[in-house]
Amino acid sequence: MSPNYQLLIHQTQAVLHTNNGVESLKDYVKVVTKTKNIITKQSIASLEEALLTAAFIHIHRSYIVAVNKIESYTSELIEITKQELPIGRMYRLQVTKVLNLD
């Protein structure tokens, strides 16, 4: 495991209560918090494994969000910090289960 990856995992877990989510930027990921954005060369899939599954949900191939930061949602969109994010077709069933949309 690379030092950058270990640091990102540590920072992500340490700011869990202020973390809004993770955005994929091709070969990089951006962890979005209230105070700063952390960008590192890592795939979103490898970071997803390290995040607590009860606290975060993968809603789209490019987005993992903190469940406790979701302000509103529909079957197609999730709103976090006044930003609407799409729910991908492949992720809708899991999102529906987690957010009790059924």
Kinemage of the C-alpha trace (Angstrom):
@kinemage 1
@onewidth
@group {chain A} dominant
@subgroup {mainchain}
@vectorlist {calphas} color= white
{ca met a 1} P 0.000 0.000 0.000
{ca ser a 2} L 1.466 3.351 -1.034
{ca pro a 3} L 2.116 6.076 1.575
{ca asn a 4} L -0.333 8.413 -0.218
{ca tyr a 5} L -3.030 5.747 -0.096
{ca gln a 6} L -2.432 5.103 3.610
{ca leu a 7} L -2.561 8.832 4.334
{ca leu a 8} L -5.778 9.192 2.341
{ca ile a 9} L -7.403 6.273 4.178
{ca his a 10} L -6.339 7.724 7.535
{ca gln a 11} L -7.562 11.225 6.645
{ca thr a 12} L -10.817 9.868 5.222
{ca gln a 13} L -11.549 7.870 8.359
{ca ala a 14} L -10.436 10.735 10.616
{ca val a 15} L -12.802 13.207 8.977
{ca leu a 16} L -15.682 10.778 8.641
{ca his a 17} L -18.063 13.105 10.460
{ca thr a 18} L -17.249 16.019 8.127
{ca asn a 19} L -16.690 14.049 4.942
{ca asn a 20} L -19.247 14.708 2.220
{ca gly a 21} L -18.070 12.072 -0.212
{ca val a 22} L -15.621 10.925 -2.822
{ca glu a 23} L -15.564 11.873 -6.491
{ca ser a 24} L -13.710 9.953 -9.183
{ca leu a 25} L -11.495 11.994 -11.495
{ca lys a 26} L -10.348 9.269 -13.922
{ca asp a 27} L -7.120 7.961 -12.329
{ca tyr a 28} L -7.542 10.152 -9.236
{ca val a 29} L -10.086 10.519 -6.448
{ca lys a 30} L -11.149 13.658 -4.655
{ca val a 31} L -12.288 13.346 -1.033
{ca val a 32} L -14.577 16.292 -0.292
{ca thr a 33} L -14.720 17.610 3.288
{ca lys a 34} L -16.018 20.817 4.845
{ca thr a 35} L -12.553 22.292 5.170
{ca lys a 36} L -10.589 20.945 2.199
{ca asn a 37} L -10.435 18.597 -0.751
{ca ile a 38} L -7.897 15.761 -0.768
{ca ile a 39} L -6.834 14.551 -4.227
{ca thr a 40} L -4.710 11.449 -4.735
{ca lys a 41} L -3.864 9.044 -7.534
{ca gln a 42} L -6.105 6.130 -6.628
{ca ser a 43} L -9.105 4.371 -8.105
{ca ile a 44} L -12.524 4.893 -6.584
{ca ala a 45} L -12.952 1.104 -6.310
{ca ser a 46} L -9.882 0.659 -4.121
{ca leu a 47} L -10.944 3.524 -1.881
{ca glu a 48} L -14.474 2.130 -1.616
{ca glu a 49} L -13.074 -1.034 -0.024
{ca ala a 50} L -11.482 1.030 2.744
{ca leu a 51} L -14.549 3.109 3.583
{ca leu a 52} L -17.097 1.919 6.117
{ca thr a 53} L -19.961 0.450 4.116
{ca ala a 54} L -22.630 1.600 6.582
{ca ala a 55} L -21.413 5.197 6.482
{ca phe a 56} L -20.864 5.566 2.721
{ca ile a 57} L -22.755 4.457 -0.356
{ca his a 58} L -21.587 4.158 -3.951
{ca ile a 59} L -24.299 5.955 -5.944
{ca his a 60} L -22.653 6.314 -9.362
{ca arg a 61} L -19.462 5.116 -11.014
{ca ser a 62} L -17.972 8.515 -10.169
{ca tyr a 63} L -19.448 9.133 -6.703
{ca ile a 64} L -19.361 7.665 -3.209
{ca val a 65} L -21.269 9.753 -0.659
{ca ala a 66} L -21.558 9.887 3.116
{ca val a 67} L -25.048 8.656 4.001
{ca asn a 68} L -25.380 11.096 6.915
{ca lys a 69} L -24.661 14.058 4.582
{ca ile a 70} L -27.548 13.305 2.189
{ca glu a 71} L -29.966 16.222 2.413
{ca ser a 72} L -32.642 14.889 0.053
{ca tyr a 73} L -33.068 12.216 -2.579
{ca thr a 74} L -35.291 10.771 -5.265
{ca ser a 75} L -34.967 7.526 -7.168
{ca glu a 76} L -32.632 9.291 -9.644
{ca leu a 77} L -30.819 12.038 -7.683
{ca ile a 78} L -29.155 12.653 -4.328
{ca glu a 79} L -28.554 16.140 -2.950
{ca ile a 80} L -25.499 16.858 -0.817
{ca thr a 81} L -24.441 20.386 0.142
{ca lys a 82} L -26.865 21.883 -2.379
{ca gln a 83} L -25.344 19.812 -5.206
{ca glu a 84} L -27.428 17.240 -7.087
{ca leu a 85} L -25.625 14.011 -7.921
{ca pro a 86} L -27.043 11.336 -10.222
{ca ile a 87} L -27.759 7.792 -9.057
{ca gly a 88} L -26.377 5.406 -11.663
{ca arg a 89} L -28.603 2.620 -13.013
{ca met a 90} L -26.220 -0.054 -11.731
{ca tyr a 91} L -26.369 1.415 -8.205
{ca arg a 92} L -30.122 2.132 -7.879
{ca leu a 93} L -31.060 -1.162 -6.221
{ca gln a 94} L -28.423 -0.786 -3.504
{ca val a 95} L -29.262 2.896 -2.973
{ca thr a 96} L -32.946 1.993 -2.738
{ca lys a 97} L -32.192 -0.580 -0.042
{ca val a 98} L -29.954 1.715 1.997
{ca leu a 99} L -32.266 4.745 1.806
{ca asn a 100} L -35.503 2.729 2.059
{ca leu a 101} L -36.941 4.072 -1.186
{ca asp a 102} L -39.090 1.010 -1.865
